[in-house]
Amino acid sequence: MAKEGTGEPTERPAETQPDQQTGQRQVRLGIDERHMGLTYANAFRTNGTAEEVMLDFGLNLATPAVGRENQPDMVFQVGQRVVMNYYTAKRLAIALSQMIRRHEEQFGELEMDVAKRRKTSA
């Protein structure tokens, strides 16, 4: 984020993790978002090696029905790949878990079963 009117990055405190997670003391982290891009994803794919985790983000897209009883196919269009080590992946998993827990406490449980979310007309 830039300081208003200056184009310079601002400093804001990073969310701190317990010392036992990071093994380090609290630090201030400057965040420069001047070159940040934005990508929307409604799907992801994971893969990994012994050293790294790969996360592909993209869109599930329905393609027109071709043959097979006129059933449309889905295509996963990969837009971005993020590669990280397992330590960073674990911190990401913890942060996402905490974020989702807070969201559900405020707005209610996120139902993962699409059929249960679908409203039926009476």
Z-matrix of the N, CA and C atoms (Angstrom, degrees):
N
C 1 1.438
C 2 1.524 1 108.04
N 3 1.295 2 117.39 1 139.76
C 4 1.460 3 120.58 2 -177.40
C 5 1.515 4 110.43 3 -96.11
N 6 1.341 5 114.99 4 148.41
C 7 1.461 6 119.45 5 172.28
C 8 1.506 7 106.92 6 -63.19
N 9 1.302 8 116.03 7 135.80
C 10 1.456 9 120.83 8 -174.60
C 11 1.525 10 110.90 9 -53.56
N 12 1.338 11 114.25 10 122.51
C 13 1.455 12 120.32 11 175.14
C 14 1.518 13 115.78 12 80.43
N 15 1.344 14 119.57 13 -6.41
C 16 1.463 15 119.60 14 -175.50
C 17 1.515 16 113.19 15 -107.86
N 18 1.355 17 118.00 16 -24.04
C 19 1.456 18 119.93 17 -175.66
C 20 1.517 19 112.90 18 76.64
N 21 1.352 20 117.11 19 -0.02
C 22 1.466 21 120.71 20 178.90
C 23 1.521 22 109.70 21 -87.12
N 24 1.356 23 117.43 22 146.22
C 25 1.455 24 118.85 23 177.89
C 26 1.526 25 110.80 24 -65.58
N 27 1.325 26 115.75 25 143.59
C 28 1.457 27 120.19 26 176.28
C 29 1.516 28 108.72 27 -94.49
N 30 1.302 29 115.56 28 161.36
C 31 1.456 30 120.49 29 174.27
C 32 1.506 31 107.84 30 -107.33
N 33 1.331 32 115.59 31 134.36
C 34 1.449 33 120.21 32 172.80
C 35 1.512 34 107.09 33 -140.73
N 36 1.311 35 117.23 34 148.58
C 37 1.458 36 119.25 35 -176.06
C 38 1.520 37 110.63 36 -63.80
N 39 1.322 38 116.33 37 136.80
C 40 1.455 39 120.85 38 174.85
C 41 1.511 40 108.08 39 -75.83
N 42 1.345 41 115.49 40 148.61
C 43 1.457 42 117.07 41 173.93
C 44 1.525 43 105.85 42 -63.34
N 45 1.302 44 115.52 43 125.90
C 46 1.451 45 118.84 44 -176.80
C 47 1.507 46 110.45 45 -88.53
N 48 1.298 47 115.17 46 144.13
C 49 1.453 48 121.47 47 177.02
C 50 1.516 49 107.44 48 -104.97
N 51 1.323 50 116.92 49 154.23
C 52 1.460 51 118.32 50 178.99
C 53 1.524 52 111.17 51 -55.16
N 54 1.333 53 115.25 52 146.20
C 55 1.465 54 120.30 53 -179.10
C 56 1.521 55 111.99 54 -53.55
N 57 1.340 56 117.74 55 -34.95
C 58 1.455 57 118.84 56 -177.66
C 59 1.523 58 111.80 57 -68.28
N 60 1.331 59 118.75 58 -21.75
C 61 1.462 60 120.51 59 177.21
C 62 1.515 61 111.23 60 -77.68
N 63 1.319 62 117.48 61 -46.38
C 64 1.458 63 120.76 62 -172.69
C 65 1.520 64 113.97 63 -99.68
N 66 1.327 65 116.68 64 -23.70
C 67 1.460 66 119.78 65 -176.61
C 68 1.513 67 112.25 66 71.13
N 69 1.339 68 118.38 67 13.09
C 70 1.458 69 121.79 68 -177.89
C 71 1.518 70 108.97 69 -129.09
N 72 1.322 71 114.48 70 164.37
C 73 1.463 72 118.57 71 176.94
C 74 1.520 73 109.93 72 -85.91
N 75 1.319 74 116.48 73 168.56
C 76 1.462 75 122.82 74 -178.73
C 77 1.526 76 110.17 75 -65.46
N 78 1.341 77 116.18 76 137.19
C 79 1.464 78 121.75 77 177.22
C 80 1.521 79 108.57 78 -131.63
N 81 1.314 80 116.16 79 157.88
C 82 1.474 81 121.06 80 172.72
C 83 1.522 82 106.76 81 -90.90
N 84 1.313 83 116.03 82 138.04
C 85 1.447 84 121.90 83 -176.58
C 86 1.518 85 109.39 84 -120.59
N 87 1.328 86 116.69 85 122.08
C 88 1.460 87 120.69 86 174.12
C 89 1.520 88 108.60 87 -83.75
N 90 1.323 89 117.95 88 136.36
C 91 1.459 90 122.24 89 -178.40
C 92 1.519 91 108.72 90 -117.45
N 93 1.322 92 115.61 91 122.24
C 94 1.458 93 122.41 92 179.20
C 95 1.533 94 107.60 93 -107.35
N 96 1.326 95 117.66 94 109.30
C 97 1.456 96 122.50 95 -178.04
C 98 1.525 97 112.82 96 -104.27
N 99 1.333 98 117.26 97 13.92
C 100 1.465 99 120.16 98 -175.52
C 101 1.524 100 112.92 99 -62.73
N 102 1.331 101 118.57 100 -31.28
C 103 1.467 102 121.32 101 -176.01
C 104 1.529 103 111.65 102 -110.48
N 105 1.318 104 116.48 103 17.39
C 106 1.448 105 121.34 104 -177.36
C 107 1.520 106 110.31 105 -72.96
N 108 1.334 107 115.09 106 138.57
C 109 1.453 108 120.94 107 172.87
C 110 1.520 109 108.79 108 -104.53
N 111 1.307 110 116.09 109 169.64
C 112 1.456 111 121.43 110 179.22
C 113 1.510 112 108.43 111 -130.75
N 114 1.317 113 116.48 112 130.14
C 115 1.453 114 122.49 113 178.10
C 116 1.512 115 108.27 114 -133.74
N 117 1.327 116 117.36 115 134.95
C 118 1.463 117 121.56 116 175.06
C 119 1.518 118 108.22 117 -95.77
N 120 1.329 119 116.78 118 140.28
C 121 1.458 120 121.35 119 176.65
C 122 1.518 121 109.28 120 -136.20
N 123 1.330 122 116.29 121 135.84
C 124 1.453 123 120.12 122 172.50
C 125 1.522 124 110.76 123 -113.62
N 126 1.340 125 115.61 124 7.72
C 127 1.458 126 120.96 125 179.18
C 128 1.522 127 109.41 126 -154.31
N 129 1.324 128 115.70 127 159.27
C 130 1.464 129 120.75 128 176.85
C 131 1.510 130 109.29 129 -148.35
N 132 1.317 131 115.46 130 163.71
C 133 1.461 132 123.30 131 176.96
C 134 1.520 133 106.64 132 -138.92
N 135 1.319 134 116.85 133 141.28
C 136 1.466 135 120.58 134 179.42
C 137 1.518 136 109.96 135 -116.64
N 138 1.303 137 115.28 136 150.79
C 139 1.453 138 122.91 137 175.54
C 140 1.522 139 106.55 138 -154.95
N 141 1.300 140 117.61 139 162.48
C 142 1.451 141 118.61 140 179.61
C 143 1.511 142 113.09 141 -159.46
N 144 1.315 143 114.18 142 160.69
C 145 1.462 144 122.64 143 172.28
C 146 1.526 145 105.93 144 -118.78
N 147 1.297 146 117.88 145 -174.08
C 148 1.467 147 121.03 146 178.11
C 149 1.528 148 111.30 147 -65.04
N 150 1.330 149 118.63 148 -24.90
C 151 1.460 150 122.10 149 -175.84
C 152 1.515 151 114.54 150 -108.27
N 153 1.341 152 119.03 151 -24.87
C 154 1.458 153 120.48 152 -169.32
C 155 1.521 154 112.30 153 -137.61
N 156 1.321 155 113.54 154 155.39
C 157 1.458 156 122.99 155 173.71
C 158 1.525 157 106.70 156 -110.73
N 159 1.323 158 116.50 157 135.92
C 160 1.461 159 121.36 158 177.01
C 161 1.517 160 108.25 159 -116.86
N 162 1.328 161 116.22 160 128.20
C 163 1.452 162 122.80 161 177.54
C 164 1.522 163 108.03 162 -118.71
N 165 1.328 164 116.34 163 119.32
C 166 1.459 165 121.48 164 174.99
C 167 1.516 166 107.88 165 -100.76
N 168 1.317 167 116.83 166 130.65
C 169 1.457 168 122.58 167 178.55
C 170 1.518 169 108.48 168 -116.59
N 171 1.321 170 116.27 169 142.51
C 172 1.450 171 119.12 170 179.85
C 173 1.505 172 111.93 171 -174.83
N 174 1.323 173 114.67 172 -155.59
C 175 1.461 174 121.65 173 -175.19
C 176 1.518 175 110.48 174 -121.69
N 177 1.321 176 116.56 175 135.41
C 178 1.457 177 121.96 176 166.63
C 179 1.516 178 106.44 177 -84.03
N 180 1.315 179 116.28 178 120.44
C 181 1.458 180 121.57 179 -177.96
C 182 1.523 181 109.62 180 -121.51
N 183 1.325 182 116.86 181 133.00
C 184 1.456 183 121.04 182 174.55
C 185 1.523 184 108.45 183 -79.88
N 186 1.318 185 116.19 184 133.72
C 187 1.459 186 120.80 185 176.25
C 188 1.524 187 107.89 186 -103.20
N 189 1.324 188 117.78 187 157.09
C 190 1.471 189 120.06 188 -179.94
C 191 1.525 190 111.12 189 -58.04
N 192 1.323 191 115.31 190 149.02
C 193 1.464 192 121.25 191 179.88
C 194 1.520 193 109.93 192 -63.60
N 195 1.331 194 115.47 193 132.29
C 196 1.461 195 121.30 194 178.20
C 197 1.528 196 107.29 195 -133.89
N 198 1.333 197 117.25 196 113.06
C 199 1.467 198 120.28 197 177.84
C 200 1.512 199 112.00 198 63.08
N 201 1.284 200 116.70 199 -145.43
C 202 1.469 201 126.88 200 176.18
C 203 1.518 202 113.80 201 23.78
N 204 1.283 203 118.81 202 68.80
C 205 1.465 204 123.49 203 173.73
C 206 1.528 205 113.35 204 55.11
N 207 1.311 206 116.04 205 30.40
C 208 1.460 207 121.41 206 175.77
C 209 1.526 208 114.06 207 60.53
N 210 1.336 209 118.33 208 29.23
C 211 1.460 210 123.36 209 178.35
C 212 1.526 211 109.53 210 -87.57
N 213 1.340 212 117.48 211 127.16
C 214 1.474 213 118.53 212 177.25
C 215 1.526 214 110.43 213 -71.37
N 216 1.302 215 116.42 214 150.60
C 217 1.461 216 122.58 215 174.95
C 218 1.516 217 108.79 216 -98.57
N 219 1.311 218 116.13 217 159.56
C 220 1.459 219 121.89 218 174.59
C 221 1.523 220 108.15 219 -107.96
N 222 1.305 221 115.66 220 142.20
C 223 1.462 222 121.83 221 175.29
C 224 1.521 223 107.26 222 -122.95
N 225 1.336 224 116.45 223 131.57
C 226 1.465 225 121.45 224 174.82
C 227 1.516 226 106.90 225 -93.37
N 228 1.328 227 115.86 226 108.29
C 229 1.465 228 121.86 227 -179.30
C 230 1.528 229 107.97 228 -94.11
N 231 1.335 230 116.97 229 105.70
C 232 1.463 231 122.03 230 -177.16
C 233 1.522 232 109.51 231 -74.62
N 234 1.342 233 116.01 232 127.67
C 235 1.452 234 120.96 233 179.34
C 236 1.519 235 113.32 234 -106.59
N 237 1.334 236 116.31 235 -35.90
C 238 1.464 237 120.77 236 -177.20
C 239 1.521 238 110.07 237 -143.43
N 240 1.313 239 117.16 238 145.98
C 241 1.461 240 122.43 239 172.32
C 242 1.524 241 107.28 240 -122.21
N 243 1.332 242 115.49 241 131.97
C 244 1.456 243 121.96 242 176.31
C 245 1.526 244 106.82 243 -116.68
N 246 1.327 245 116.50 244 128.09
C 247 1.462 246 121.80 245 178.68
C 248 1.522 247 107.47 246 -115.88
N 249 1.340 248 116.25 247 131.48
C 250 1.468 249 120.90 248 -179.49
C 251 1.513 250 109.80 249 -147.06
N 252 1.333 251 115.68 250 163.70
C 253 1.458 252 118.96 251 175.79
C 254 1.530 253 109.21 252 -79.92
N 255 1.326 254 116.77 253 168.05
C 256 1.463 255 120.97 254 -175.58
C 257 1.530 256 112.49 255 -66.81
N 258 1.322 257 118.67 256 -29.04
C 259 1.469 258 120.62 257 177.77
C 260 1.530 259 110.34 258 -65.64
N 261 1.330 260 115.95 259 -45.14
C 262 1.458 261 120.17 260 178.19
C 263 1.521 262 110.12 261 -66.25
N 264 1.331 263 117.16 262 -39.89
C 265 1.467 264 120.92 263 178.74
C 266 1.527 265 110.79 264 -61.66
N 267 1.328 266 117.55 265 -38.95
C 268 1.463 267 120.16 266 179.02
C 269 1.525 268 110.67 267 -67.55
N 270 1.335 269 117.33 268 -41.55
C 271 1.467 270 119.82 269 176.79
C 272 1.526 271 110.73 270 -62.65
N 273 1.342 272 117.24 271 -38.73
C 274 1.458 273 121.22 272 176.75
C 275 1.528 274 110.49 273 -63.39
N 276 1.326 275 117.29 274 -44.35
C 277 1.467 276 121.10 275 179.57
C 278 1.525 277 110.98 276 -61.13
N 279 1.322 278 117.57 277 -42.01
C 280 1.466 279 121.57 278 178.55
C 281 1.524 280 110.36 279 -65.00
N 282 1.335 281 116.81 280 -45.42
C 283 1.470 282 120.63 281 -178.90
C 284 1.527 283 110.72 282 -63.61
N 285 1.330 284 118.49 283 -42.86
C 286 1.464 285 121.35 284 178.51
C 287 1.522 286 111.00 285 -64.53
N 288 1.316 287 116.69 286 -41.25
C 289 1.465 288 121.04 287 178.66
C 290 1.527 289 110.83 288 -60.54
N 291 1.331 290 116.90 289 -44.92
C 292 1.461 291 121.20 290 178.91
C 293 1.524 292 111.09 291 -64.72
N 294 1.327 293 116.89 292 -40.33
C 295 1.459 294 121.44 293 -179.39
C 296 1.534 295 110.64 294 -65.01
N 297 1.317 296 117.33 295 -43.54
C 298 1.468 297 121.61 296 179.84
C 299 1.522 298 110.38 297 -67.03
N 300 1.334 299 117.04 298 -40.41
C 301 1.471 300 120.68 299 178.26
C 302 1.524 301 110.10 300 -59.53
N 303 1.339 302 117.73 301 -46.05
C 304 1.476 303 121.41 302 178.73
C 305 1.532 304 111.23 303 -62.40
N 306 1.328 305 116.26 304 -40.93
C 307 1.467 306 120.50 305 179.00
C 308 1.530 307 110.52 306 -62.46
N 309 1.324 308 116.84 307 -45.76
C 310 1.462 309 120.36 308 -178.78
C 311 1.524 310 111.76 309 -67.92
N 312 1.319 311 117.84 310 -33.20
C 313 1.465 312 120.29 311 176.03
C 314 1.529 313 110.52 312 -63.42
N 315 1.327 314 116.38 313 -35.36
C 316 1.460 315 120.87 314 -177.65
C 317 1.528 316 112.47 315 -84.45
N 318 1.339 317 117.75 316 -40.17
C 319 1.468 318 120.78 317 -170.66
C 320 1.525 319 114.68 318 -115.96
N 321 1.316 320 118.96 319 -5.82
C 322 1.457 321 121.47 320 -177.87
C 323 1.515 322 111.86 321 102.93
N 324 1.322 323 114.48 322 165.33
C 325 1.467 324 121.12 323 -175.83
C 326 1.522 325 111.72 324 -64.62
N 327 1.327 326 115.63 325 139.88
C 328 1.462 327 121.95 326 174.97
C 329 1.527 328 107.56 327 -86.07
N 330 1.307 329 117.10 328 113.93
C 331 1.470 330 122.02 329 -179.35
C 332 1.520 331 109.55 330 -79.13
N 333 1.329 332 116.93 331 121.30
C 334 1.457 333 121.36 332 -177.75
C 335 1.533 334 112.83 333 -83.78
N 336 1.332 335 117.97 334 -23.06
C 337 1.460 336 122.29 335 -178.92
C 338 1.531 337 108.39 336 -82.48
N 339 1.333 338 116.84 337 112.02
C 340 1.461 339 121.77 338 -176.71
C 341 1.526 340 110.87 339 -59.87
N 342 1.311 341 117.21 340 -38.32
C 343 1.469 342 120.58 341 -178.77
C 344 1.524 343 110.80 342 -61.49
N 345 1.330 344 117.93 343 -35.85
C 346 1.468 345 121.39 344 179.30
C 347 1.519 346 111.87 345 -74.32
N 348 1.333 347 117.36 346 -24.76
C 349 1.475 348 120.82 347 179.17
C 350 1.517 349 111.67 348 -80.81
N 351 1.324 350 116.15 349 -25.77
C 352 1.464 351 120.80 350 -174.97
C 353 1.517 352 110.50 351 -67.09
N 354 1.327 353 116.02 352 131.40
C 355 1.461 354 121.15 353 177.58
C 356 1.517 355 108.46 354 -85.47
N 357 1.310 356 115.64 355 135.77
C 358 1.462 357 119.89 356 177.17
C 359 1.510 358 108.83 357 -98.42
N 360 1.324 359 116.69 358 142.14
C 361 1.465 360 119.73 359 178.92
C 362 1.525 361 108.90 360 -85.80
N 363 1.335 362 115.88 361 135.19
C 364 1.456 363 120.91 362 -176.71
C 365 1.494 364 112.11 363 -94.75
